[in-house]
Amino acid sequence: NDYLKDVLGELRPLFFTPINMQVDVFSIQGGIDQILDTVVVDLLLADGIAIPLSLIFAMIVLRNIRLMILPILAILATTLISMAIVAGIAENVMTNVIVTPVMISLVVGLPVGHCLFLLNRFREALLEGEDCKEAVQRRLSTAGTT
């Protein structure tokens, strides 16, 4: 028994003495959190580039800053509505990380494109001599049929 204690006493410093060693522990949740943080930063960067560029493009096409109110309101409205819908779905169903970027692309692209189309046709009608009320009624009544 004394012999075993002596042997363990000699081996103990070899196994239990702290040495300069770095131990990294990886957990699935920690990895997922890091991936999601990276995705959020990338999305903010992409949206920070895409949204201003689309608005600049819209201003170039419309050639009128006052007409930009409609596309900006459309973007705000569709963003609020789509975020509410996706948040409601995400509460009950597991969603993929690609949902948000695709949604933002659609939220920015579709309203701006549609507003540019309608406002450009409206402006053309005014240049052709139609009065404002007639131009609005005619363009809205034929919207989506071309």
C-alpha positions as CSV (number, residue, x, y, z in Angstrom):
1,N,0.0,0.0,0.0
2,D,2.9,2.4,0.8
3,Y,4.5,1.5,-2.5
4,L,1.4,2.5,-4.4
5,K,1.2,5.8,-2.5
6,D,4.8,6.5,-3.4
7,V,4.3,5.7,-7.1
8,L,1.2,7.9,-7.2
9,G,3.0,10.6,-5.3
10,E,5.7,10.6,-8.0
11,L,3.2,10.5,-10.9
12,R,0.9,13.2,-9.6
13,P,3.2,16.2,-10.5
14,L,3.4,14.8,-14.1
15,F,-0.4,14.8,-14.6
16,F,-1.7,17.5,-12.3
17,T,0.9,20.2,-12.6
18,P,-0.4,23.2,-14.6
19,I,1.6,23.7,-17.8
20,N,1.3,26.4,-20.5
21,M,-1.5,25.0,-22.5
22,Q,-4.5,26.6,-24.2
23,V,-7.7,24.7,-24.4
24,D,-10.5,25.7,-26.7
25,V,-13.9,24.4,-26.2
26,F,-16.4,24.5,-29.0
27,S,-20.1,24.2,-28.5
28,I,-22.7,23.9,-31.2
29,Q,-24.6,26.8,-29.7
30,G,-21.5,29.0,-29.6
31,G,-20.8,28.1,-33.3
32,I,-24.3,28.9,-34.3
33,D,-24.2,32.2,-32.4
34,Q,-20.9,33.1,-34.2
35,I,-22.4,32.2,-37.6
36,L,-25.5,34.2,-36.9
37,D,-23.5,37.2,-35.8
38,T,-21.5,37.1,-39.0
39,V,-24.7,36.8,-41.1
40,V,-26.2,39.8,-39.4
41,V,-23.1,41.9,-40.1
42,D,-23.1,40.8,-43.7
43,L,-26.8,41.5,-44.1
44,L,-26.4,45.0,-42.7
45,L,-23.5,45.7,-45.0
46,A,-25.4,44.3,-48.1
47,D,-28.6,46.3,-47.2
48,G,-26.5,49.4,-46.4
49,I,-25.2,49.2,-50.0
50,A,-28.4,48.0,-51.8
51,I,-31.0,50.3,-50.4
52,P,-29.1,53.6,-51.0
53,L,-28.1,52.4,-54.5
54,S,-31.7,51.6,-55.4
55,L,-32.9,54.9,-54.1
56,I,-30.2,56.7,-56.1
57,F,-31.2,54.8,-59.2
58,A,-34.8,55.8,-58.6
59,M,-33.9,59.4,-58.3
60,I,-31.9,59.3,-61.6
61,V,-34.8,57.7,-63.4
62,L,-37.5,60.0,-61.9
63,R,-35.4,63.2,-62.1
64,N,-37.5,64.6,-59.2
65,I,-36.8,64.3,-55.5
66,R,-40.5,65.0,-54.6
67,L,-41.5,61.9,-56.4
68,M,-39.2,59.8,-54.2
69,I,-41.7,60.0,-51.4
70,L,-43.8,57.2,-52.9
71,P,-41.0,54.7,-53.3
72,I,-39.7,55.4,-49.8
73,L,-43.1,55.0,-48.2
74,A,-43.6,51.8,-50.2
75,I,-40.3,50.4,-48.9
76,L,-41.2,51.4,-45.3
77,A,-44.6,49.9,-45.5
78,T,-43.5,46.6,-47.2
79,T,-40.6,46.3,-44.7
80,L,-42.9,46.6,-41.7
81,I,-45.5,44.3,-43.1
82,S,-43.1,41.6,-44.3
83,M,-41.0,41.7,-41.1
84,A,-44.2,41.2,-39.1
85,I,-45.3,38.3,-41.2
86,V,-41.9,36.6,-41.1
87,A,-41.6,37.2,-37.3
88,G,-45.0,35.5,-36.9
89,I,-44.0,32.6,-39.0
90,A,-40.6,32.3,-37.3
91,E,-42.2,32.0,-33.9
92,N,-43.9,28.8,-35.0
93,V,-41.7,27.3,-37.7
94,M,-37.9,27.0,-38.0
95,T,-36.8,29.3,-40.8
96,N,-33.6,29.3,-42.8
97,V,-31.1,32.2,-42.6
98,I,-31.7,32.9,-46.3
99,V,-35.2,34.1,-45.6
100,T,-34.2,37.6,-44.4
101,P,-31.9,38.5,-47.3
102,V,-34.4,37.3,-49.9
103,M,-37.2,39.2,-48.2
104,I,-35.1,42.4,-48.0
105,S,-34.2,42.0,-51.7
106,L,-37.9,41.7,-52.6
107,V,-38.9,44.5,-50.2
108,V,-36.5,46.9,-51.7
109,G,-36.7,45.8,-55.4
110,L,-40.4,45.3,-56.0
111,P,-41.8,48.6,-54.6
112,V,-39.0,50.7,-56.1
113,G,-39.5,49.0,-59.5
114,H,-43.2,49.3,-59.4
115,C,-43.2,52.9,-58.2
116,L,-40.6,53.8,-60.9
117,F,-42.8,52.3,-63.5
118,L,-46.0,54.1,-62.3
119,L,-44.4,57.4,-61.7
120,N,-42.5,57.4,-65.0
121,R,-45.8,56.7,-66.9
122,F,-47.5,59.4,-64.9
123,R,-44.7,61.9,-65.8
124,E,-45.0,60.9,-69.5
125,A,-48.8,61.5,-69.3
126,L,-48.2,65.0,-67.9
127,L,-45.7,65.8,-70.6
128,E,-48.3,64.6,-73.2
129,G,-50.7,67.3,-71.9
130,E,-53.0,65.3,-69.7
131,D,-54.1,67.0,-66.5
132,C,-52.9,65.6,-63.1
133,K,-56.2,63.9,-62.1
134,E,-56.8,62.3,-65.6
135,A,-53.1,61.0,-65.6
136,V,-53.5,59.4,-62.2
137,Q,-56.8,57.8,-63.0
138,R,-55.7,56.4,-66.3
139,R,-52.3,55.1,-65.1
140,L,-53.8,53.4,-62.0
141,S,-56.7,51.9,-64.0
142,T,-54.2,50.3,-66.5
143,A,-51.5,49.4,-63.9
144,G,-50.6,45.8,-64.1
145,T,-52.2,45.2,-67.6
146,T,-49.1,45.9,-69.6
